[in-house]
Amino acid sequence: MNQPEALYRLQEVDLDLLRSQKRVKEIALVLANDEVLQAAQSDVKAAQNELSPLRNHLRQLEDEIEVNEDKTRTTDQQLYSGNVKNPKELQDMQQEIESLKRWHDELETNLLETMLSVEEAESRLNQAEGRLRAVADSRGEEHRQLLEEQTALQAHIEQAKQRRQHVLKEVAPENLKIYSTMRVRKQNQPVAVMSGNTCSICGVAQTFAIEREVRQGVKLVSCSNCERILVSL
């Protein structure tokens, strides 16, 4: 994936997030005057806020364990390959392996503790959502539908945030800075698809030179009119 494509994917996720967050606010306004409902919603939100960082920490620990195991395996192979003859180097490698194994044991312990915490937090979230559904049932069909939509949107927002973190790994820091700056000036759409040789947002046809550079995807190329970053899909 080239940089223009990565930025376009990032924009799609950001626009999805904005739409979902806007709708959540609209639903919140409709439900704002119901104190019992608000309390149940707050419990769900608190449970979600507790669970989300625990899940993130769990993924981080899993990644750290994978890196640790790869490093241990590589060092172990080097140690017994016969290529290293220096006794001091061999001793250092043995000590490094022992250190990595100790760290692996600590990571495994943390992983198990975090898994238990995640299970407990998931249980609290399920209970809070159950109470919220019970309150919703007493508020009539309209509120029930709104709450179902809100719950689905909140889950969708969390998934979108995770997708955003994944896409960010594909974006160079300097290009992310450009994207973020332009996003303010371009109504959250700093990237435009080039359809044929035309900017899909402002409708202006590009020169042959610009069209060629956009299709190559080697660098960021701006629309000659609206100055958005052009991408060829």
N, C-alpha and C positions, 0 to 999 in steps of 0.2 A: 504494500500500500504506500503510495507516494504522499507527500505532505499536503497537497491540496485535497486529496481524497480523505485523509485523516481529519483535516479541519472541517470538511463537509460532514463527515460522520459525527464529529463533536457538535457541530451546529444542530444537526438533526436531534441529537439527544437533548441539547439545551432547549430547543424549541418545544420538544415533548415535555420536558420538565416544567417549562413556563406555563404551557397549556394546562397541565395537570394541577400545578400549584394554584393557578388562577381559579380553576373549577372548585378546588377544595375550599378556597376563600369564599366563593359564591355560596356553596352549601353551608359553610359555617355561619354566614349572615342569616340564612333562613332559619337555622337552628339556634341562633344566639340567645333567644329569650327563654330557653328551657333549661333551668338550673340543674334538675336531676339528670337530664341528658348530658349537660356539660360535664358534670362530675364523672359520669360513666365514660365519656369521651376522654377526659383527662387521665383516667386510669389506664385506658388503652394506649394513649400517647406516651404516658410514663413507662409503660411496659415495653413499648416499641423502642423508646430511647434507651432503655436498659439493655435490650436485646441486641440492638444494632452494633454497638461497639464491641460487645462480646463476640459476635459473629466475625467481625473484622479481626479481632485479636486471635481468634481461632484460626482463621485463614493465614495470618502472619506466622503463627507458630508452625503450621503445616509447611509453609514455605521455608522457614528457617530449618526445620528438620530435614527437608529435602536437600537444601544447600549443605547442611552439616554432613549428611550421608554421602553426598557426592564428593565433598572434600576429603572425608575419611577414606573413601574407596580409592580416590586418586592418589592420596599420600601413601596408602597401604601398598598399592601397586608399584609405586616408585621405590618404596622401601625394599620390596622383595624382587625387584626387577634385576638386580645385580649391576645396574648401571652406576649406582652410587657406591663409591669405595671408601670415601673419607669417613673414619669412625665418628668424628664429631658431627658430621652431617647426618649420619645414620642415627646417632643418639638423639639429635634434634628432631628428626622425623618421627622417631618412636615416641618422644615426649609430646609431640604435636598430636599424634594419633590418640594417645591417652587423654590429652586435654580435650580433644574433640569428642571422645566417647563420654567423658564426664559431662560435657556440655549437652550431649545428646540425651543423657539420662535426665538432666534437669529440664530440658525441653519437653521430653515425654511426660514428666511429672506435671509440668505446667499445662501441657495439652489435655491430660486427663482431667485436671481440676477445671480447666476452662470448658471442656465438654460438659461436665456436670453443671457448671454455672449456666451454660447455654440451655441445657435441658430444663433447668429450674425456671429460667427467664421465659422460655417458650411456654411452660406450663402456666406461669402467671399471666402471660399475654392471652393464652387461650381462655383462661378464667375471666379476664377483663372483657374480652370480646363477647363471651357468653353473657355476662351481666349487661353489656351494652345492647345485645340483641333482645334481652328480656325487657329492657327499658323501651327499646324501639317498638316492640310488640304492643306496648301500652299506648303508644303515640300515634297509632294509625298507619295505614298503608303508605301514605306519602312520606312520612318521616322514615319509615323502614327502608323504602327504596333509596332515599337520600343517604341514609347511613350505610347501606350496602355499597352505594357508589363511592362514598367517601372512604370507606375501608379499602375498597379495591384500588382507589386512586392512591391512597397512602402506601399500599404495598407496591404499586406500580412506580411511585416516586422513589422508593428505596431501591428497587431494581434498576431504575434509570440512573440513579447516583452511582451504583456499582458499575453499570455499563460505561458511564462517563469516566470513572477511574481507569477502566480498561482501555478506553480510547485514548486517554491522556498519555498512556505509555507509548503511543505511536507518534505523538506530536513533539517536535523539537521545542525546547524552552523558548528560543527566540521567536518561533512562529506562534507559540501560545500567547506570548506578550502582544504580538501584532494583532492576533485574533481578538484578544480581550479588549484592547484599545478600540479597535474598529467596531466591536459589538455595541459599544455605547453609542457610537455615531450612526450606526446603520440599522437601528431598530431591531437589534438582536439577529440580524442577518448579514454578517460580513462576508459570507461566501455565497456565490451564485453559480448555478450550473450553466455552462455554455452549451446551448442547443444549436447544433449546426455551427454557425460562427457568431451567434447572437447571445447576448447576456439575457438570461431568463427573467431577471428582475427589472432592469431598466429598458430592455428591448432594443438596445443599440448593437448593430453589427460591428464586429471587431476587424481589425486589419489582418491580413494574411500572416504577418509576422507574429502578432499576438496569438492568433488562432493556433499557429504551429507550436509556439512555446507552451500554450495551455495543454495541448494534446500530448506533448512530451512529458509534462508533469514533473520536470526536474526541479523547478523553483516556483515560488509564488508569483503569479502574474495577475495584474489588476485590470479590471474593465476600464477601457479608455474613457468611459463616461461617468459611471457611478463610483468607480474606484474600488469596487468589491473584488475580493479574491475569486478568480474564475477557476472552475474545475470541469474537467471533461470526464463524464461517467460512461 
